């Protein structure tokens, strides 16, 4: 009887395991083949080049002013007071450049989200549709081992909340 029970339990576990389908997707390879991603990459690079050019121009202007200040100082054509004033202005410009650099990172992040969000939403919808149509319980990303899709019926959050005494 005990052997029969163990055999039945083993068959039941095996059946449950085989009835649940899992899949994986190589999201990196997939994204490189979507034409909209290539266009978004190109747009983002052009935007970055534009922002970088302005930053480089600011740095060049600062360097030119610093070189000129050094030249005047070495020639003795600038008073110590004027040198201090000019040095302070250069430090202010340097701070402005640092602030601009931070703004560049923020603007690039915003632009990246603006360009890629609709594409990623479309990919996620396609992933969800494929998973549901083919009855996959989970779909993993081959590269990152992240779950790209999970059947909502497997969400145990409410059960854990109840166990912890947390109200929904």
C-alpha positions as CSV (number, residue, x, y, z in Angstrom):
1,X,0.0,0.0,0.0
2,X,2.8,2.4,0.9
3,X,4.6,1.7,-2.4
4,X,1.3,2.3,-4.3
5,X,0.9,5.6,-2.5
6,X,4.4,6.7,-3.3
7,X,4.1,5.7,-6.9
8,X,0.7,7.6,-7.3
9,X,2.2,10.6,-5.6
10,X,5.3,10.5,-7.9
11,X,3.1,10.2,-11.0
12,X,0.9,13.1,-9.8
13,X,3.9,15.3,-9.3
14,X,5.4,14.3,-12.6
15,X,2.1,15.0,-14.4
16,X,1.8,18.4,-12.7
17,X,5.4,19.2,-13.6
18,X,4.9,18.3,-17.3
19,X,1.5,20.0,-17.6
20,X,3.1,23.4,-16.8
21,X,5.0,24.9,-19.7
22,X,8.0,27.1,-19.4
23,X,9.7,29.1,-22.1
24,X,12.6,31.4,-22.6
25,X,13.3,34.3,-24.9
26,X,16.6,35.9,-25.9
27,X,15.4,39.5,-25.5
28,X,18.8,41.0,-26.5
29,X,18.7,39.3,-29.9
30,X,15.0,40.1,-30.3
31,X,15.4,43.8,-29.6
32,X,18.3,44.1,-32.1
33,X,16.0,42.8,-34.8
34,X,13.2,45.3,-34.3
35,X,13.5,48.2,-36.8
36,X,12.0,50.7,-34.4
37,X,14.9,50.0,-31.9
38,X,17.4,50.8,-34.6
39,X,15.6,54.1,-35.3
40,X,15.4,54.9,-31.6
41,X,19.1,54.1,-31.2
42,X,19.9,56.5,-34.1
43,X,17.7,59.2,-32.7
44,X,19.2,58.9,-29.2
45,X,22.7,59.0,-30.6
46,X,22.0,62.1,-32.6
47,X,20.4,63.8,-29.5
48,X,23.4,62.8,-27.4
49,X,25.8,64.2,-30.1
50,X,24.0,67.5,-30.1
51,X,24.1,67.8,-26.3
52,X,27.7,66.6,-26.2
53,X,28.8,69.2,-28.8
54,X,27.3,72.0,-26.7
55,X,29.1,70.7,-23.7
56,X,32.4,70.5,-25.6
57,X,32.0,74.1,-26.8
58,X,31.5,75.2,-23.2
59,X,34.6,73.3,-22.0
60,X,36.6,74.8,-24.9
61,X,35.5,78.3,-24.1
62,X,36.5,77.7,-20.4
63,X,39.9,76.3,-21.4
64,X,40.5,79.3,-23.7
65,X,39.6,81.8,-20.8
66,X,41.9,79.9,-18.4
67,X,44.7,79.9,-20.9
68,X,44.3,83.6,-21.5
69,X,44.2,84.3,-17.7
70,X,47.5,82.3,-17.3
71,X,49.1,84.2,-20.2
72,X,48.1,87.5,-18.6
73,X,49.4,86.4,-15.3
74,X,52.7,85.1,-16.6
75,X,53.2,88.4,-18.6
76,X,52.3,90.4,-15.5
77,X,49.5,92.3,-17.3
78,X,46.8,91.5,-14.8
79,X,46.5,92.7,-11.2
80,X,46.2,90.2,-8.4
81,X,42.7,91.5,-7.6
82,X,41.6,91.1,-11.3
83,X,43.2,87.6,-11.4
84,X,41.2,86.6,-8.4
85,X,38.0,87.9,-9.9
86,X,38.7,86.1,-13.2
87,X,39.5,82.9,-11.3
88,X,36.2,83.1,-9.5
89,X,34.4,83.5,-12.8
90,X,36.2,80.5,-14.2
91,X,35.1,78.4,-11.2
92,X,31.5,79.6,-11.7
93,X,31.7,78.5,-15.3
94,X,33.2,75.2,-14.3
95,X,30.2,74.7,-11.9
96,X,27.9,75.6,-14.8
97,X,29.5,73.0,-17.0
98,X,29.2,70.4,-14.2
99,X,25.5,71.3,-13.9
100,X,25.0,71.0,-17.6
101,X,26.6,67.6,-17.6
102,X,24.1,66.4,-15.0
103,X,21.3,67.9,-17.1
104,X,22.6,66.0,-20.1
105,X,22.3,62.7,-18.2
106,X,18.8,63.6,-17.2
107,X,17.8,64.6,-20.7
108,X,19.3,61.5,-22.2
109,X,17.4,59.4,-19.7
110,X,14.1,61.1,-20.5
111,X,14.7,60.9,-24.2
112,X,15.6,57.2,-23.9
113,X,12.4,56.5,-22.0
114,X,10.4,58.5,-24.5
115,X,11.9,56.6,-27.5
116,X,11.9,53.0,-26.0
117,X,8.9,52.9,-23.8
118,X,6.4,52.4,-26.7
119,X,8.6,49.7,-28.2
120,X,9.1,47.8,-25.0
121,X,5.3,48.0,-24.2
122,X,4.7,46.5,-27.7
123,X,7.3,43.7,-27.0
124,X,5.8,43.0,-23.6
125,X,2.3,42.8,-25.0
126,X,3.5,40.4,-27.7
127,X,5.3,38.3,-25.1
128,X,2.2,38.1,-23.0
129,X,0.1,37.2,-26.0
130,X,2.5,34.4,-27.0
131,X,2.6,33.1,-23.5
132,X,-1.1,33.0,-23.1
133,X,-1.7,31.5,-26.6
134,X,0.8,28.7,-26.0
135,X,-0.2,28.3,-22.3
136,X,3.2,29.0,-20.8
137,X,3.2,29.5,-17.1
138,X,6.5,31.3,-17.1
139,X,8.8,32.8,-19.8
140,X,12.3,33.7,-18.8
141,X,14.9,35.9,-20.5
142,X,17.8,33.8,-21.6
143,X,20.4,36.4,-21.0
144,X,19.3,37.8,-17.6
145,X,17.3,34.9,-16.1
146,X,14.6,37.4,-15.3
147,X,10.9,36.4,-15.6
148,X,9.4,38.1,-18.6
149,X,6.0,36.6,-18.1
150,X,4.3,34.9,-15.3
151,X,0.7,33.5,-15.3
152,X,-1.3,35.7,-12.9
153,X,-2.9,32.6,-11.3
154,X,0.5,31.8,-9.8
155,X,0.7,35.1,-7.8
156,X,0.8,34.2,-4.2
157,X,1.1,37.8,-2.9
158,X,-2.5,37.8,-1.4
159,X,-1.8,34.5,0.4
160,X,1.5,35.8,1.9
161,X,-0.3,39.0,2.9
162,X,-3.0,37.0,4.7
163,X,-0.4,34.8,6.4
164,X,1.4,38.0,7.6
165,X,-1.9,39.5,8.7
166,X,-1.7,42.3,6.2
167,X,-5.1,43.6,4.9
168,X,-5.6,43.9,1.2
